Amino acid sequence: MDWNLNLRLKQEWTDQFVEADSSRPELKRFEGIVGRVVTVNMNNKCIVDFQDGAWYDIDPAFLRKIPKEEGQKRYNSKANSAQPIPARQS
């Protein structure tokens, strides 16, 4: 395990807004959706929140960073059901 590589990846990718490579069949479902990298796991894959209540581990080679300003406009942190108190519940 290369701890330095993992630390560098965490520093580079954590809290970045991303889009997945939709040309890959397994990532096609995320086409046009902005995700936010929560962290990088010990397998050096980004843990990405695509606003649907789940987190996905994706190799950074298949992610494209998008500018922070654009990401903040297109990413809704309250859109998923994993909120402590979801807004859509009464």
Buried (B, 14 or more C-beta within 10 A) or exposed (E): EEEEEBEEBBEEBBEBBBBBBBEEEEBEEBEEBBBBBBBBBEEBBBBBBBBBEEBBEBEBEBBEBBEEEEBBEBBEEEBBEEEEEEEEEE
